[in-house]
Amino acid sequence: MVPINHIQLQSKTYKQSSRSRIQPVTSASILVDAFKTNNYIPSGFIASDLAPLTQQNQYKLSFMLIPQMTESNFAFTDLYWQNDTDQISIQDTEYQKILKIKKCLKIPKIKGSQIRVLGRCIRICLYDGFTIISNIHSTRARLSGKSNANDLTEDWYFAPNKKNTIIDQQCQFLIRSNEYDRSQHLYLLIELSQLCQSKVNEEKCEIGCGWIMISIDNSEKNNYNKRLHGGHFYETNILLNSQYKNLHSQGLAGKIDRYKQARIQFSLESREEHNDLLYNSLPLKSMIVPINLVEILVFYRNELAYQLQKRYHSNSFSTVPLDSIFLSTFYQTLEQPDLIYLLQRLYHRNKKLSNQEQRKEFIKIYELSIYPLLFYRLLPSYDFHNLPLLHQRKQLLIDMLAKLKKEKKDQPDILAILLDPNLTDKWAPFTTNEICFSLQKIC
């Protein structure tokens, strides 16, 4: 069930949040200062600005998908009914671009013998000059296999852009915002980050190792090769590495030396024409979406529209909450990229089916194959930086699918295993906490 008042409550929490500048976590700042004192990290490295915010609901993609309700609570603000066409219609968005992250070059290495680097990533969001207005998306980076341990810098690369690339490794994104205004600035903010652990006390922290912020516009395509800044993103003229002071800034020597500094290469371009309708089905809120996640989010929106359509075509007026397992649990699935990956592998679009038939097929696969896994006790919580744990989750999911194929060849059905009396110790119990009522017979 999707309780409407619960949706409203979460939305109000975000709107009432103060527009304050980001302050790093105290313990992380202390650890980073200690690393700097011992010259383990460059002077421009800081405790990550964006890392602590990724744990807050208001900066998660799932929050951006919460439907905004009208004051009556009987309709969605960005979906409306057109009486003349008898169809659900959507509002237009102001800004929409494709962001392609290519690589990060010449990143100064963390050289301290007392520091262990556990993971690398970049974080992307939209910023209006006062506050972050979109979700913060994290995508994992990797080193080249040819990297040399004696090098003073390192290059970061990303997984190839493929349909089945797991969404926290995707390097291509759809950027949408309805807050774009030519008279005001809208910024794309990218922060590079490394999860590090002190070998002395085993304490972990995320270290911001450079950022860029560009003002975005509606030009057709722009390629960028931007130099990374040090310090916090609201600070200016902070060098990422104090050694950059010795480099030339003018003439040919200056041009050569600029390429010795850390930088990130990416592009912003117009959306693909053949996918326009698909992109237009997304909410109006500002968001950063992995490109291979768009199709699944469209199914989420279609289910919302379908539930709204049922209300308009019903013979009686009812206040019963929307009855959809998919709508009520999808936000949990979205926080576990390997479950999204599994859903992508199980669902195969059949172009011969109508949109309504495709929606039914997708919802069926989700309810039978993904929804029960949310109650699988043996599945540890998803941790973006914990690669051994992610491998453990992957193996558990593979084993579960292998059991399914043995029991049922034509259609995976995890629900059958969920209800198997021999496996009850592996599942979290189902609970019911919704009360549905109708005002139909009051008068």
Secondary structure, 3 states (H helix, E strand, C coil): CECHHHHHHHHHHHHCCCCCCCCCCHHHHHHHHHHHHCCCCCCCCEECCCCHHHHCHHHCHHHHCCCCECCCCCCECCEEEECCCCEEEECCCCEEEEEEEEEEEEEECCCCCCEEEEEEEEEEEEECCCCECCCCEEEEEEECCCCCCCCCEEEEECCCCCCCCCCCCCCEEEEEECCCCCCCCCEEEEEEEEEEEECCCCCEEEEEEEEEEEECCCCCEEEEEEECECCCCCCCCCCCCHHHHHCCCCHHHHHHHHCCCCEEEEEEEECCHHHHHHHCCCCCCCEEEEHHHHHHHHHHHHHHHHHHHHHHHCCCCCCCCECCHHHHHHHHHHCCHHHHHHHHHHCCCCCCCCHHHHHHHHHHHHHHHHHHHHHECCCCCCCCCCHHHHHHHHHHHHHHHHHHHHHCCCCCCHHHHHCCHHHHHHECCCCCCCCCCCCCCCC
